[in-house]
Amino acid sequence: MQEPIFFFIIGLGIGIVTSAPVGPVNIAVIQRSFRSGLLPGLSAGLGAVLADGLYAAFAAFGVTVVSDFVEKQSWIIQSVGGLIVILFGLRVLMTRPHFEAGAAAPKGFTAGLAGGFVMTITNPGVVLGFLAIFGSLGDWAPDPGNYMGAVFLVAGVLAGALGWWIVLASLVSYLRERMNDTWLLWINRVAGGTLCLFGLAIFAHLYL
């Protein structure tokens, strides 16, 4: 059985690559950080972390509970999951996000927290993404009944997502005058490329 820290590291990577693609929450964090500073910007990211935590727990413990089915169908599940991850990465790579420097940002920490949570929890792509990634982990997933491993996996996702939002809000707050669409484009290129590599690693692990 792998050490819990192994699952934490896997979760850390998942938390980062699922948070980094520029979407509604990233735009909200950037807008709020640009206009109001670090904490107002970070609030939207914290809302997203809460929603990610719920979906990650659902995916991690769901895969653990149905581990017998996952093990019997592992080849199909990992192949489909790896393909979805690669397609998602390609979609992120082709997205051209737009930064509206003059857009109004909602006021208040609670408003940002609620906004980030709602934008994430109502996005069906988030739960499908987590299920695809967790279901395709194969030997990298906790063994059947290893709920401690699942806990560390979810904790890693939360830590990775939180780390991303802290870094993003801090950078935008510090570099307000330099932010433009090029920044968002490069964020998406790195995130999309990382997702594609993760999907390819799943196939390499499965077939090689």
C-alpha positions in Angstrom: 0.0 0.0 0.0 1.3 3.4 -0.9 2.1 6.0 1.7 -0.5 8.6 2.3 1.9 11.3 1.2 1.9 9.7 -2.3 -1.9 10.3 -2.6 -1.4 13.9 -1.2 1.1 14.6 -4.0 -1.2 13.2 -6.6 -4.1 15.2 -5.3 -1.9 18.3 -5.2 -1.3 18.0 -8.9 -4.9 17.4 -9.6 -5.9 20.5 -7.6 -3.6 22.7 -9.5 -4.3 21.5 -13.1 -8.1 21.5 -12.5 -8.0 25.1 -11.1 -5.6 26.7 -13.5 -7.6 26.7 -16.8 -9.0 30.2 -17.2 -12.8 30.1 -16.7 -15.4 32.1 -14.8 -13.7 31.7 -11.4 -10.3 32.6 -12.6 -11.7 35.7 -14.3 -13.5 36.6 -11.1 -10.4 36.2 -9.0 -8.4 38.3 -11.5 -11.0 41.1 -11.7 -11.4 41.3 -7.9 -7.7 41.2 -7.3 -7.1 43.8 -10.0 -9.7 46.2 -8.6 -9.6 45.6 -4.8 -6.5 43.7 -3.9 -5.4 40.2 -2.5 -8.1 39.2 0.0 -11.1 40.3 -2.1 -9.6 38.4 -5.1 -8.8 35.4 -3.0 -12.3 35.1 -1.7 -13.7 33.9 -5.0 -11.0 31.3 -5.2 -11.8 30.1 -1.7 -15.4 29.6 -2.8 -14.2 27.4 -5.6 -12.0 25.4 -3.2 -15.0 24.5 -1.2 -16.9 23.3 -4.2 -13.8 21.5 -5.5 -13.5 19.8 -2.1 -17.1 18.5 -2.3 -16.6 17.1 -5.8 -13.2 15.7 -5.1 -14.6 13.9 -2.0 -17.5 12.5 -4.1 -15.1 11.3 -6.8 -12.4 9.9 -4.4 -14.7 8.1 -2.1 -17.1 7.1 -4.9 -14.2 5.4 -6.7 -13.1 3.7 -3.5 -16.6 2.4 -2.7 -17.1 0.9 -6.2 -13.4 -0.2 -6.3 -14.4 -3.8 -7.3 -16.2 -2.5 -10.4 -13.4 0.0 -11.2 -10.8 -2.8 -10.9 -12.7 -5.1 -13.3 -13.3 -2.4 -15.8 -10.0 -0.6 -15.2 -8.7 -0.8 -18.8 -11.9 0.8 -20.2 -12.3 3.3 -17.4 -8.7 4.5 -17.6 -8.7 4.6 -21.4 -11.9 6.7 -21.5 -10.7 8.8 -18.6 -7.3 9.5 -20.1 -9.0 10.4 -23.4 -11.3 12.9 -21.7 -8.4 14.5 -19.8 -6.5 14.9 -23.1 -9.6 16.4 -24.9 -10.2 18.7 -22.0 -6.5 19.8 -22.1 -6.8 20.5 -25.9 -10.0 22.5 -25.3 -8.2 24.6 -22.7 -5.3 25.1 -25.1 -7.6 26.4 -27.8 -9.6 28.7 -25.5 -8.8 32.4 -25.9 -9.9 34.1 -22.6 -10.6 37.8 -22.4 -9.6 40.2 -19.6 -11.9 43.1 -19.1 -9.9 45.6 -17.0 -12.9 47.9 -16.6 -15.4 45.4 -15.5 -17.0 45.8 -12.1 -16.2 43.4 -9.3 -18.7 42.5 -6.5 -17.8 44.0 -3.2 -17.2 42.1 0.0 -15.4 38.9 1.0 -18.7 36.9 1.5 -20.0 37.9 -1.9 -16.8 36.7 -3.5 -16.8 33.4 -1.5 -20.4 32.7 -2.5 -19.8 33.7 -6.1 -16.9 31.4 -6.5 -18.7 28.5 -4.9 -21.8 28.9 -7.0 -19.9 29.3 -10.3 -18.0 26.0 -9.5 -20.7 23.9 -8.0 -23.1 24.6 -10.9 -20.5 23.7 -13.5 -21.1 20.1 -14.7 -17.7 20.1 -16.3 -16.1 20.2 -12.9 -17.7 17.0 -11.5 -17.2 15.2 -14.9 -13.5 16.3 -14.9 -12.9 15.0 -11.4 -14.7 11.7 -12.1 -12.7 11.3 -15.3 -9.3 12.0 -13.6 -10.0 10.0 -10.4 -11.4 7.1 -12.4 -8.4 7.0 -14.6 -5.8 6.9 -11.9 -5.6 3.2 -11.8 -2.6 2.1 -9.6 -2.2 5.7 -8.5 -5.6 5.6 -6.7 -6.1 4.4 -3.1 -6.5 0.6 -2.8 -10.0 -0.8 -2.0 -11.1 0.3 1.4 -8.2 2.7 1.9 -10.2 5.6 3.1 -7.2 7.3 4.7 -5.6 7.4 1.2 -8.8 8.9 -0.2 -8.7 11.5 2.6 -5.1 12.5 1.7 -6.0 12.5 -2.0 -8.8 15.0 -1.3 -6.6 17.0 1.1 -4.0 17.3 -1.7 -6.7 18.5 -4.2 -7.7 21.2 -1.6 -4.1 22.2 -1.0 -3.3 22.4 -4.7 -6.4 24.4 -5.5 -5.8 26.8 -2.6 -2.2 27.2 -3.6 -3.2 28.1 -7.1 -5.7 30.8 -6.0 -3.2 32.3 -3.5 -0.5 32.5 -6.2 -2.9 33.9 -8.8 -4.5 36.6 -6.5 -1.1 37.6 -5.2 0.4 38.0 -8.7 -2.5 40.0 -10.0 -2.5 42.2 -6.9 1.2 42.8 -7.4 1.2 43.2 -11.2 -2.1 45.1 -11.7 -0.7 47.5 -14.3 0.7 44.7 -16.5 -2.2 42.3 -16.7 -3.6 41.6 -20.2 -5.0 38.8 -22.4 -1.6 37.5 -23.0 -1.2 36.5 -19.4 -4.5 34.5 -19.5 -3.5 32.9 -22.8 -0.2 31.6 -21.3 -1.9 30.4 -18.2 -4.2 28.3 -20.4 -1.3 27.1 -22.5 0.5 25.8 -19.5 -2.6 24.3 -17.8 -3.8 22.7 -21.1 -0.4 21.3 -21.9 -0.1 19.9 -18.4 -3.5 18.2 -18.7 -2.6 16.7 -22.0 0.7 15.3 -20.5 -1.3 13.9 -17.6 -3.6 12.1 -20.0 -0.7 10.8 -22.0 0.9 9.6 -18.8 -2.3 7.6 -18.0 -2.0 5.9 -21.3 1.7 5.2 -20.9 1.1 3.8 -17.5 -1.8 1.7 -18.8 -0.2 0.3 -21.9 3.5 0.3 -21.2 
